[in-house]
Amino acid sequence: ARALVRERVNTPAAGMEVTVRDGSKLPKGAMLSIRVGQTRRQAPLDILSTQPLKFPASVDPSAEPMKIDILQPVATARLVLQRGVQEYRMGLDWQSVPTDMDIGLCVRRVGECT
């Protein structure tokens, strides 16, 4: 009887990584957001030169196109969740200065927000 010999082919693992090589002309503090198919990844630009965004999609040219967005914050807030509270409204600041913007959020278990 002959033994079946299978050769291991050195193929890269499925998936794709995206690393920023140059973002010098982009605004300080900006975020990179990339969508490939149904998967979206985003992170601050300043860490993406050493930490890649990883996607399950293939690098194959026939794969889904990438949508690339550069995002820049316009306001920020911090929210500390409180037991039993589901509705929150808070003012938004920019660089520690209050703005005229605010936001209302519903924070509940999945399926409970209406």
Salt bridges, closest charged atoms under 4 A:
GLU17 OE2 - LYS54 NZ 3.71
ASP69 OD2 - ARG40 NH1 3.85
ASP69 OD2 - LYS67 NZ 2.87
GLU87 OE2 - ARG108 NH2 2.73
ASP102 OD2 - ARG89 NH1 3.37
